[in-house]
Amino acid sequence: MRKSRILVGIGLAAVAALGLTACNSGTPGAAPSGDGSGDTGSSDALWEVATDVDLTDSPTYDRMVERDGVIVGVKNDQPGLGYEDTVTGERSGFDVEIARWIAASLGFDESQIEYVTIPSANREQEIVNGNIDYYVGTYSITDSRKEQIDFAGPYLITGQGLLVAADNEDITGPDDLAGKIVCSVTGSTPLQRIRDEYNPGDTVENGTYSECIEQVKSGQVDAVTTDQAILAGYVALEPDALKIVGEPFSEERYGVGLEKGDTALKDWINALFNDGGDVWTALFDANLAPAGIEGDQPTADE
């Protein structure tokens, strides 16, 4: 697999509309037809909805066909990745576009997709219960999660980092967390790693990262920890109030959460990713590159 990297610069440019002006949400599809330059114009320029799909032995796909639609689990508060405009209800971001791309490869257009915002702590159970067809939302592939579900991917690789207030000079990395209060979301891999491997004074759990961001801005907590690809979006929105400190201290491989045992769908999605490099690059450039993130497409080999 090609080694992938996500490097987040400390001096992020101010991209005030990152969460609101990510890749256009036109109808996605299975076959790339754009030039992969990142100037997508609309999703129609990148791909078309597939026809005559033949995916046997996938119970998830069978449910989609019977329902004549796709139910996708996503995040709604992560600029550049999975974001929902509170006024218009429009969904945008890299993860959302990945979800659309998958749906279109299976023959479903935008009007046939239902998005469901699911907290991190509830993701596995929603997949196990069959309440969603797949989940795309900064979902790290771990051995413990693979006991309950399967993953396709990875489609993005990043690393855990720390976000603090812009005027904070006390924290420069995870080794400075003694006596400090660190916030993350319930059920997240970064929260457990901070507790297990570092020595924070205390930890605070919230349902969303945006709640943690507000707490660090108000001084209720000292730092927010999660993947740097997520943190970069918040810093890009408020560069005068927030900053990322230190280097990444983990490797997080984002995958698409699937029903355990649905090998046919997993193989289908992996083939889509591995054959769709131009699409991946265009989506990355439109949604994540504006926040100062650099990355290479990983090989999907789960």
ROPAKE-936660 format. One line per 2 residues: their letters; for each residue y, x, z of N, C-alpha, C, O. Coordinates in steps of 0.05 Angstrom, whole numbers, plus 5000, padded with zeros to 4 digits. Layout:
<nugus>
a	Y X Z Y X Z Y X Z Y X Z  ... $
</nugus>
This chain:
<nugus>
mr	4976 5017 5000 5000 5000 5000 5025 5017 5000 5026 5037 5014  5045 5010 4984 5069 5025 4984 5082 5023 5011 5085 5001 5022 $
ks	5090 5046 5023 5104 5044 5048 5130 5030 5045 5146 5037 5027  5136 5011 5063 5160 4996 5061 5179 5004 5084 5170 5013 5105 $
ri	5204 4999 5080 5223 5006 5101 5244 4985 5102 5252 4973 5082  5254 4980 5126 5278 4963 5130 5297 4979 5147 5291 4982 5171 $
lv	5318 4989 5136 5337 5006 5151 5363 4990 5153 5375 4983 5133  5372 4986 5177 5396 4970 5181 5419 4989 5190 5416 5002 5210 $
gi	5440 4991 5174 5462 5009 5181 5478 4998 5204 5481 4974 5207  5488 5016 5221 5504 5008 5243 5531 4997 5233 5541 4978 5244 $
gl	5542 5009 5212 5568 5000 5202 5564 4979 5181 5569 4983 5157  5555 4955 5189 5551 4933 5170 5577 4923 5159 5597 4920 5174 $
aa	5577 4917 5134 5600 4904 5122 5602 4876 5131 5582 4863 5137  5626 4865 5133 5631 4838 5141 5624 4819 5118 5637 4819 5097 $
va	5603 4804 5122 5595 4785 5101 5596 4757 5114 5575 4746 5122  5619 4746 5116 5623 4723 5133 5608 4699 5125 5602 4682 5141 $
al	5601 4697 5099 5587 4674 5090 5558 4679 5084 5546 4664 5068  5546 4699 5097 5518 4706 5090 5499 4683 5093 5483 4678 5075 $
gl	5501 4669 5116 5482 4647 5120 5487 4623 5103 5469 4606 5100  5511 4622 5091 5517 4598 5076 5516 4602 5046 5516 4582 5031 $
ta	5516 4627 5037 5518 4632 5008 5495 4648 4998 5498 4663 4979  5472 4646 5011 5448 4660 5002 5439 4648 4975 5453 4630 4964 $
cn	5416 4657 4966 5407 4650 4939 5408 4620 4935 5400 4604 4952  5418 4612 4911 5420 4584 4905 5393 4570 4908 5372 4581 4903 $
sg	5395 4544 4915 5370 4530 4922 5361 4511 4900 5353 4489 4905  5362 4520 4875 5352 4505 4853 5322 4505 4854 5310 4516 4872 $
tp	5310 4493 4834 5281 4490 4834 5267 4517 4828 5272 4529 4808  5250 4526 4847 5236 4551 4843 5210 4546 4827 5204 4523 4821 $
ga	5196 4568 4821 5171 4564 4807 5154 4589 4808 5158 4607 4824  5134 4590 4791 5113 4610 4793 5118 4635 4776 5109 4656 4783 $
ap	5131 4632 4753 5132 4654 4734 5161 4665 4732 5178 4649 4724  5166 4690 4738 5193 4701 4736 5202 4702 4707 5187 4709 4689 $
sg	5227 4694 4703 5239 4696 4676 5266 4710 4676 5278 4713 4655  5276 4717 4701 5302 4730 4703 5298 4760 4700 5276 4770 4695 $
dg	5321 4775 4704 5320 4804 4700 5316 4818 4726 5316 4843 4726  5314 4804 4749 5310 4816 4774 5334 4832 4784 5331 4849 4802 $
sg	5358 4827 4775 5381 4842 4782 5394 4832 4808 5411 4846 4818  5385 4809 4818 5398 4798 4842 5419 4778 4835 5427 4762 4852 $
dt	5429 4777 4810 5448 4757 4802 5433 4734 4791 5429 4731 4767  5423 4717 4809 5404 4697 4802 5416 4673 4787 5403 4661 4771 $
gs	5442 4667 4793 5454 4644 4781 5442 4618 4792 5456 4604 4806  5417 4613 4787 5402 4592 4800 5373 4600 4800 5365 4618 4785 $
sd	5357 4586 4817 5329 4593 4818 5315 4588 4791 5295 4601 4785  5326 4569 4775 5314 4564 4749 5314 4589 4731 5297 4592 4714 $
al	5333 4607 4737 5334 4631 4720 5312 4651 4728 5307 4670 4713  5300 4647 4750 5279 4665 4760 5251 4655 4754 5233 4671 4747 $
we	5246 4629 4756 5219 4619 4754 5218 4590 4747 5239 4576 4748  5195 4580 4741 5191 4552 4734 5168 4541 4751 5151 4556 4760 $
va	5169 4515 4755 5147 4503 4770 5121 4504 4753 5121 4497 4729  5099 4512 4766 5074 4515 4752 5062 4488 4744 5067 4468 4757 $
td	5047 4488 4723 5032 4465 4715 5002 4472 4712 4995 4495 4709  4985 4451 4713 4956 4455 4709 4945 4475 4729 4929 4493 4722 $
vd	4953 4472 4755 4943 4490 4776 4915 4483 4782 4907 4460 4785  4898 4504 4784 4870 4500 4791 4864 4517 4815 4858 4541 4812 $
lt	4864 4505 4839 4859 4520 4863 4837 4505 4879 4843 4488 4895  4813 4513 4873 4790 4500 4886 4785 4513 4913 4794 4536 4918 $
ds	4771 4499 4930 4762 4509 4956 4785 4515 4975 4783 4531 4994  4808 4501 4971 4830 4504 4990 4836 4476 5002 4847 4459 4989 $
pt	4828 4472 5027 4834 4446 5040 4863 4441 5043 4872 4418 5041  4879 4461 5046 4908 4458 5048 4920 4448 5022 4936 4429 5022 $
yd	4912 4460 5000 4921 4451 4974 4912 4422 4968 4927 4406 4957  4888 4416 4976 4878 4388 4972 4896 4368 4987 4902 4347 4976 $
rm	4905 4375 5011 4923 4358 5026 4950 4355 5011 4961 4333 5010  4960 4377 5000 4985 4375 4986 4983 4356 4962 5001 4340 4957 $
ve	4961 4359 4947 4958 4342 4923 4955 4313 4931 4968 4296 4918  4940 4307 4952 4937 4280 4961 4963 4268 4970 4969 4244 4966 $
rd	4979 4285 4983 5005 4276 4994 5027 4276 4972 5047 4262 4975  5022 4291 4951 5041 4295 4930 5067 4308 4941 5089 4301 4934 $
gv	5062 4328 4958 5084 4343 4970 5075 4365 4988 5051 4366 4996  5094 4382 4996 5088 4405 5013 5104 4403 5039 5128 4396 5038 $
iv	5092 4409 5061 5106 4410 5087 5106 4439 5096 5085 4451 5100  5130 4451 5098 5132 4479 5104 5147 4483 5131 5168 4471 5136 $
gv	5135 4499 5148 5148 4506 5173 5167 4530 5169 5160 4549 5156  5192 4528 5180 5213 4548 5176 5230 4551 5201 5227 4535 5220 $
kn	5247 4571 5200 5269 4573 5220 5294 4561 5208 5296 4557 5184  5314 4556 5226 5339 4544 5216 5364 4558 5226 5386 4549 5220 $
dq	5361 4580 5242 5384 4592 5254 5386 4622 5249 5398 4636 5265  5374 4631 5227 5373 4660 5222 5387 4666 5195 5375 4663 5174 $
pg	5413 4673 5196 5428 4678 5172 5415 4698 5154 5406 4720 5163  5413 4692 5128 5400 4709 5109 5370 4707 5107 5359 4716 5087 $
lg	5358 4694 5126 5329 4692 5127 5320 4662 5126 5308 4653 5106  5326 4647 5147 5321 4619 5148 5343 4605 5162 5346 4605 5186 $
ye	5361 4592 5146 5385 4580 5156 5389 4552 5146 5383 4546 5123  5399 4534 5164 5405 4507 5156 5434 4501 5162 5443 4503 5185 $
dt	5449 4494 5141 5477 4487 5145 5478 4461 5160 5467 4440 5152  5492 4461 5183 5493 4438 5201 5509 4415 5188 5506 4392 5197 $
vt	5526 4420 5169 5542 4399 5156 5527 4387 5133 5524 4363 5131  5517 4404 5115 5504 4394 5090 5474 4391 5092 5462 4376 5077 $
ge	5462 4405 5112 5433 4404 5115 5419 4422 5095 5394 4423 5094  5434 4438 5079 5422 4455 5059 5408 4479 5072 5419 4491 5091 $
rs	5384 4485 5063 5369 4508 5072 5373 4532 5054 5374 4529 5030  5376 4556 5066 5379 4580 5050 5367 4604 5064 5360 4602 5088 $
gf	5365 4626 5050 5355 4650 5062 5329 4660 5048 5316 4645 5033  5323 4685 5053 5300 4698 5040 5274 4683 5046 5259 4678 5027 $
dv	5269 4677 5071 5244 4663 5078 5242 4635 5065 5221 4627 5056  5265 4621 5064 5265 4595 5051 5259 4597 5022 5244 4581 5011 $
ei	5270 4617 5009 5264 4621 4980 5235 4629 4976 5223 4621 4956  5225 4645 4994 5196 4652 4991 5179 4627 4993 5160 4624 4978 $
ar	5186 4609 5012 5172 4584 5015 5173 4567 4989 5154 4555 4981  5197 4567 4977 5201 4551 4952 5184 4564 4929 5172 4549 4913 $
wi	5184 4589 4928 5169 4604 4907 5140 4597 4909 5127 4592 4888  5129 4597 4933 5101 4591 4937 5096 4562 4928 5077 4557 4913 $
aa	5112 4543 4937 5108 4515 4931 5108 4511 4900 5091 4497 4890  5127 4524 4887 5129 4520 4858 5105 4533 4843 5097 4522 4823 $
sl	5094 4555 4854 5070 4566 4842 5047 4547 4843 5028 4549 4827  5048 4529 4863 5026 4510 4867 5032 4483 4852 5016 4465 4853 $
gf	5055 4482 4838 5061 4459 4822 5080 4438 4835 5081 4415 4826  5094 4446 4856 5112 4428 4870 5141 4437 4868 5147 4460 4873 $
de	5158 4418 4860 5186 4425 4857 5201 4420 4884 5190 4411 4903  5227 4427 4883 5243 4426 4908 5243 4398 4920 5243 4396 4945 $
sq	5243 4377 4904 5244 4350 4915 5219 4342 4930 5218 4323 4944  5197 4358 4926 5172 4352 4939 5166 4369 4964 5145 4368 4975 $
ie	5186 4384 4972 5183 4401 4996 5197 4388 5020 5220 4380 5018  5182 4386 5042 5194 4378 5067 5194 4402 5086 5173 4415 5091 $
yv	5218 4409 5096 5220 4431 5115 5220 4421 5143 5233 4401 5150  5205 4435 5160 5203 4428 5188 5211 4453 5205 5198 4473 5202 $
ti	5231 4450 5221 5240 4472 5238 5221 4473 5263 5219 4454 5277  5208 4496 5266 5188 4498 5288 5195 4523 5305 5199 4544 5294 $
ps	5197 4519 5331 5203 4542 5349 5180 4562 5348 5157 4555 5342  5186 4587 5354 5166 4609 5352 5142 4603 5369 5119 4608 5360 $
an	5145 4592 5392 5123 4587 5410 5103 4567 5400 5080 4566 5409  5111 4550 5381 5094 4528 5372 5081 4532 5344 5067 4515 5334 $
re	5086 4556 5332 5077 4560 5305 5047 4558 5301 5038 4543 5284  5032 4572 5317 5003 4572 5313 4992 4544 5316 4975 4535 5301 $
qe	5001 4529 5337 4990 4503 5342 4996 4483 5320 4980 4466 5313  5020 4485 5308 5027 4467 5286 5009 4473 5261 5002 4454 5247 $
iv	5003 4498 5257 4985 4505 5235 4956 4495 5241 4943 4483 5224  4947 4500 5265 4920 4492 5273 4917 4462 5271 4896 4452 5262 $
ng	4937 4447 5279 4936 4418 5279 4939 4406 5251 4936 4382 5247  4946 4423 5231 4949 4413 5204 4975 4398 5200 4978 4383 5180 $
ni	4995 4402 5218 5021 4388 5215 5038 4400 5194 5057 4387 5184  5033 4425 5186 5047 4438 5165 5027 4451 5146 5004 4457 5155 $
dy	5034 4455 5121 5016 4468 5102 5017 4498 5104 4996 4512 5102  5040 4509 5109 5043 4538 5114 5069 4543 5128 5087 4526 5128 $
yv	5072 4567 5139 5096 4573 5155 5108 4599 5144 5094 4619 5141  5134 4599 5138 5148 4622 5129 5174 4625 5146 5193 4611 5142 $
gt	5173 4642 5166 5196 4645 5184 5194 4669 5202 5189 4666 5226  5199 4693 5191 5199 4718 5207 5174 4718 5225 5177 4722 5249 $
ys	5151 4714 5213 5126 4710 5228 5110 4736 5227 5097 4742 5207  5110 4752 5248 5097 4778 5249 5066 4774 5249 5056 4757 5264 $
it	5053 4789 5233 5024 4789 5232 5013 4805 5255 5018 4829 5257  4997 4792 5273 4986 4805 5296 4956 4797 5298 4948 4776 5289 $
ds	4941 4814 5311 4912 4809 5315 4908 4784 5332 4890 4768 5327  4924 4780 5353 4921 4757 5370 4926 4731 5355 4912 4712 5359 $
rk	4946 4731 5338 4951 4707 5322 4929 4702 5302 4923 4679 5296  4917 4723 5291 4896 4720 5271 4870 4709 5284 4851 4702 5269 $
eq	4869 4707 5310 4847 4693 5322 4848 4663 5318 4827 4650 5318  4872 4652 5312 4875 4623 5309 4882 4615 5280 4874 4594 5271 $
id	4896 4633 5266 4905 4626 5239 4900 4650 5220 4892 4671 5229  4905 4646 5194 4905 4668 5175 4933 4673 5165 4951 4656 5168 $
fa	4937 4696 5153 4963 4704 5141 4959 4712 5112 4939 4725 5106  4978 4705 5096 4981 4718 5070 5004 4738 5072 5023 4734 5088 $
gp	5003 4759 5057 5025 4779 5059 5014 4807 5066 4990 4812 5063  5032 4823 5077 5060 4818 5084 5078 4816 5060 5072 4828 5039 $
yl	5100 4802 5063 5120 4800 5042 5146 4815 5050 5164 4818 5034  5148 4824 5075 5171 4839 5085 5162 4855 5109 5147 4845 5126 $
it	5173 4879 5111 5167 4896 5135 5194 4904 5147 5212 4914 5133  5196 4901 5173 5220 4908 5188 5212 4921 5214 5188 4928 5218 $
gq	5231 4924 5233 5225 4936 5258 5242 4924 5280 5264 4914 5275  5232 4925 5305 5247 4913 5327 5271 4930 5334 5271 4954 5333 $
gl	5293 4916 5341 5318 4929 5349 5332 4915 5371 5322 4896 5383  5356 4925 5377 5372 4914 5399 5400 4907 5388 5412 4923 5373 $
lv	5410 4884 5396 5438 4876 5390 5453 4873 5416 5443 4862 5436  5477 4884 5417 5494 4882 5441 5522 4874 5432 5529 4872 5409 $
aa	5539 4869 5452 5567 4864 5446 5580 4889 5435 5572 4911 5441  5600 4885 5417 5612 4907 5403 5624 4928 5421 5626 4952 5414 $
dn	5633 4920 5445 5646 4939 5463 5626 4950 5484 5635 4964 5503  5601 4945 5481 5580 4955 5500 5575 4984 5494 5566 4991 5472 $
ed	5579 5002 5513 5573 5030 5510 5550 5039 5527 5543 5063 5527  5539 5021 5543 5517 5029 5562 5490 5030 5549 5472 5045 5558 $
it	5486 5014 5528 5459 5012 5516 5460 5025 5488 5475 5016 5471  5444 5045 5484 5442 5058 5458 5414 5057 5447 5409 5066 5424 $
gp	5395 5045 5462 5367 5042 5453 5351 5030 5475 5361 5024 5496  5325 5025 5470 5308 5011 5490 5304 5026 5516 5298 5014 5536 $
dd	5309 5053 5516 5306 5068 5541 5329 5064 5560 5328 5074 5583  5349 5050 5552 5373 5044 5569 5372 5017 5581 5393 5007 5591 $
la	5349 5003 5581 5349 4975 5590 5343 4972 5620 5343 4949 5629  5339 4993 5634 5334 4990 5663 5358 4976 5676 5381 4985 5673 $
gk	5352 4955 5691 5373 4940 5704 5388 4921 5686 5406 4907 5696  5382 4920 5661 5396 4903 5642 5381 4877 5637 5356 4876 5641 $
iv	5395 4857 5628 5383 4831 5622 5380 4829 5591 5400 4832 5577  5356 4824 5582 5350 4823 5553 5340 4795 5546 5324 4783 5560 $
cs	5350 4785 5524 5344 4758 5515 5328 4759 5489 5333 4775 5471  5309 4741 5486 5295 4736 5461 5283 4708 5462 5289 4693 5481 $
vt	5267 4700 5442 5257 4673 5441 5229 4672 5452 5214 4691 5451  5223 4649 5463 5197 4643 5475 5175 4646 5453 5178 4635 5431 $
gs	5154 4661 5460 5131 4664 5442 5135 4686 5421 5118 4688 5403  5156 4702 5423 5161 4722 5403 5147 4749 5410 5144 4755 5434 $
tp	5139 4763 5390 5127 4790 5394 5147 4809 5407 5140 4824 5425  5173 4810 5398 5192 4828 5410 5195 4824 5440 5198 4844 5455 $
lq	5196 4800 5449 5199 4795 5478 5176 4806 5494 5180 4819 5515  5152 4803 5484 5128 4813 5499 5129 4844 5499 5121 4856 5518 $
ri	5137 4856 5476 5137 4885 5475 5157 4897 5495 5152 4917 5508  5181 4885 5497 5201 4894 5516 5190 4894 5544 5194 4913 5560 $
rd	5176 4873 5551 5164 4870 5578 5142 4890 5583 5140 4902 5604  5125 4895 5562 5102 4911 5565 5108 4941 5564 5096 4957 5578 $
ey	5127 4949 5547 5131 4977 5541 5157 4989 5551 5160 5014 5551  5175 4973 5559 5201 4983 5569 5207 4972 5597 5189 4959 5608 $
np	5230 4977 5608 5235 4970 5636 5261 4954 5639 5279 4964 5652  5262 4930 5628 5287 4915 5632 5290 4905 5661 5270 4902 5675 $
gd	5315 4901 5669 5319 4890 5695 5309 4861 5696 5299 4853 5717  5312 4847 5674 5303 4819 5673 5302 4811 5644 5315 4824 5627 $
tv	5288 4790 5638 5287 4779 5611 5294 4749 5612 5287 4736 5632  5306 4739 5591 5313 4711 5588 5301 4701 5563 5302 4713 5542 $
en	5288 4678 5565 5275 4665 5542 5292 4641 5533 5300 4625 5549  5296 4639 5507 5308 4615 5495 5292 4605 5472 5274 4618 5463 $
gt	5298 4581 5464 5284 4569 5441 5292 4580 5415 5276 4580 5396  5317 4591 5413 5328 4602 5388 5343 4627 5393 5353 4632 5415 $
ys	5345 4644 5372 5360 4669 5375 5390 4663 5376 5405 4678 5389  5399 4641 5364 5428 4635 5365 5437 4630 5394 5460 4637 5401 $
ec	5419 4619 5411 5426 4616 5439 5429 4643 5453 5447 4647 5469  5412 4662 5446 5414 4689 5456 5440 4702 5447 5453 4716 5463 $
ie	5448 4698 5423 5472 4710 5412 5496 4700 5428 5514 4716 5435  5497 4674 5433 5520 4663 5449 5520 4675 5477 5542 4679 5488 $
qv	5497 4680 5488 5496 4691 5515 5505 4720 5517 5518 4728 5536  5499 4735 5496 5508 4763 5496 5539 4764 5492 5552 4781 5502 $
ks	5549 4745 5476 5578 4744 5472 5593 4736 5497 5616 4744 5501  5581 4719 5513 5594 4709 5538 5589 4728 5561 5600 4724 5583 $
gq	5571 4748 5558 5565 4766 5580 5543 4758 5598 5538 4771 5619  5530 4736 5592 5508 4727 5609 5483 4744 5607 5468 4747 5626 $
vd	5479 4757 5583 5458 4776 5580 5470 4801 5568 5491 4801 5556  5455 4823 5570 5466 4849 5561 5457 4855 5532 5472 4869 5517 $
av	5434 4845 5524 5424 4852 5497 5406 4830 5487 5394 4814 5502  5404 4828 5460 5385 4810 5447 5365 4828 5432 5374 4847 5419 $
tt	5340 4823 5434 5320 4838 5419 5304 4821 5401 5294 4800 5409  5302 4829 5377 5283 4818 5357 5283 4837 5333 5292 4860 5336 $
dq	5273 4829 5311 5271 4847 5288 5299 4852 5276 5316 4834 5276  5304 4877 5267 5330 4884 5257 5339 4868 5233 5362 4864 5229 $
ai	5320 4859 5217 5327 4842 5194 5340 4816 5203 5357 4805 5190  5332 4806 5226 5344 4782 5238 5371 4788 5250 5391 4774 5245 $
la	5372 4810 5266 5397 4817 5280 5419 4823 5260 5442 4817 5265  5412 4835 5237 5433 4843 5218 5449 4819 5207 5473 4822 5202 $
gy	5435 4797 5204 5449 4773 5195 5471 4764 5214 5492 4755 5206  5465 4765 5240 5484 4757 5260 5508 4776 5261 5531 4768 5264 $
va	5502 4802 5259 5524 4822 5260 5541 4819 5235 5566 4822 5237  5529 4813 5212 5545 4810 5188 5564 4786 5190 5586 4787 5178 $
le	5557 4766 5205 5574 4743 5209 5597 4749 5229 5619 4738 5226  5592 4766 5249 5612 4772 5269 5613 4802 5276 5606 4810 5298 $
pd	5621 4818 5257 5621 4847 5261 5640 4857 5282 5636 4879 5293  5660 4841 5289 5679 4850 5310 5669 4843 5338 5679 4854 5357 $
al	5648 4826 5339 5638 4818 5366 5611 4830 5372 5604 4832 5396  5595 4838 5352 5568 4846 5356 5562 4872 5342 5575 4879 5322 $
ki	5541 4886 5351 5532 4910 5338 5503 4915 5344 5492 4905 5364  5489 4929 5326 5462 4938 5331 5463 4967 5341 5479 4983 5331 $
vg	5446 4973 5361 5445 5000 5372 5417 5012 5369 5397 4998 5371  5416 5038 5365 5391 5052 5364 5376 5048 5338 5386 5034 5319 $
ep	5352 5059 5337 5335 5058 5313 5313 5037 5318 5307 5031 5342  5300 5027 5297 5277 5008 5301 5255 5022 5318 5250 5046 5314 $
fs	5243 5007 5335 5222 5018 5352 5195 5003 5350 5180 5001 5370  5191 4992 5327 5164 4979 5321 5163 4976 5291 5182 4982 5277 $
ee	5140 4967 5282 5137 4958 5254 5127 4929 5254 5105 4924 5265  5143 4911 5243 5136 4883 5241 5130 4875 5213 5147 4879 5195 $
ry	5106 4865 5208 5098 4857 5181 5098 4827 5179 5082 4813 5191  5118 4816 5164 5121 4787 5161 5100 4776 5142 5096 4786 5120 $
gv	5086 4754 5151 5067 4741 5135 5071 4711 5133 5088 4700 5148  5057 4698 5116 5057 4669 5113 5034 4658 5129 5011 4664 5123 $
gl	5040 4642 5149 5019 4631 5166 5004 4608 5152 5016 4590 5141  4977 4610 5153 4960 4591 5139 4937 4581 5157 4931 4594 5178 $
ek	4925 4559 5150 4902 4549 5164 4879 4570 5163 4874 4582 5141  4867 4575 5185 4846 4596 5186 4823 4588 5168 4813 4565 5168 $
gd	4814 4607 5152 4791 4602 5134 4799 4593 5106 4781 4591 5089  4825 4588 5102 4833 4580 5075 4838 4605 5058 4860 4612 5051 $
ta	4816 4618 5051 4818 4643 5036 4828 4639 5008 4842 4656 4997  4822 4616 4996 4832 4611 4969 4862 4611 4967 4874 4622 4949 $
lk	4875 4597 4987 4904 4596 4987 4916 4623 4994 4936 4631 4982  4904 4637 5012 4913 4664 5020 4913 4683 4995 4932 4697 4990 $
dw	4891 4683 4981 4888 4700 4957 4908 4692 4936 4919 4709 4922  4913 4666 4933 4932 4656 4913 4960 4667 4919 4974 4677 4901 $
in	4969 4665 4944 4995 4674 4952 4998 4704 4950 5019 4714 4941  4977 4718 4958 4978 4748 4955 4981 4756 4926 4996 4775 4920 $
al	4967 4743 4908 4969 4749 4880 4997 4743 4869 5008 4758 4853  5009 4720 4879 5036 4713 4871 5056 4735 4879 5072 4743 4863 $
fn	5054 4744 4904 5072 4765 4913 5068 4791 4897 5088 4803 4888  5043 4800 4894 5038 4825 4881 5045 4826 4852 5051 4847 4840 $
dg	5044 4802 4839 5051 4801 4811 5080 4794 4806 5089 4794 4783  5095 4788 4827 5122 4778 4824 5143 4796 4835 5162 4788 4849 $
gd	5142 4822 4828 5161 4841 4838 5189 4836 4831 5207 4840 4847  5194 4826 4806 5222 4821 4798 5234 4798 4814 5257 4798 4821 $
vw	5218 4778 4820 5227 4755 4836 5233 4765 4864 5255 4758 4875  5215 4780 4876 5219 4790 4903 5245 4805 4905 5261 4801 4923 $
ta	5250 4823 4886 5274 4840 4886 5299 4823 4884 5319 4828 4898  5299 4803 4866 5322 4786 4863 5328 4771 4888 5352 4768 4896 $
lf	5308 4761 4901 5312 4746 4926 5322 4764 4949 5340 4757 4964  5311 4788 4950 5319 4807 4971 5348 4815 4967 5364 4815 4986 $
da	5355 4821 4942 5383 4829 4936 5403 4807 4942 5425 4813 4951  5395 4782 4938 5414 4760 4942 5417 4752 4971 5438 4744 4980 $
nl	5395 4756 4987 5395 4745 5014 5398 4766 5036 5410 4760 5057  5387 4789 5032 5386 4809 5054 5403 4834 5048 5415 4845 5067 $
ap	5404 4843 5024 5420 4867 5018 5449 4864 5026 5461 4885 5034  5462 4841 5024 5491 4839 5032 5495 4847 5062 5518 4853 5069 $
ag	5475 4845 5079 5478 4852 5107 5473 4881 5112 5471 4890 5136  5469 4897 5092 5465 4926 5095 5436 4933 5098 5430 4956 5106 $
ie	5417 4916 5092 5389 4921 5095 5378 4933 5069 5385 4923 5047  5362 4953 5072 5348 4965 5049 5318 4961 5052 5308 4963 5074 $
gd	5304 4956 5030 5276 4951 5033 5261 4953 5007 5272 4949 4985  5235 4959 5008 5217 4959 4986 5197 4936 4990 5190 4930 5012 $
qp	5189 4924 4968 5168 4904 4970 5142 4916 4979 5132 4935 4966  5130 4906 5000 5103 4916 5008 5081 4903 4991 5086 4883 4977 $
ta	5058 4915 4990 5035 4904 4978 5023 4883 4996 5018 4889 5020  5018 4859 4986 5005 4838 5002 4975 4843 5002 4962 4841 4982 $
de	4965 4850 5026 4936 4858 5027 4922 4846 5051 4900 4856 5058  4933 4825 5063 4919 4812 5085 4894 4797 5075 4880 4784 5090 $
</nugus>
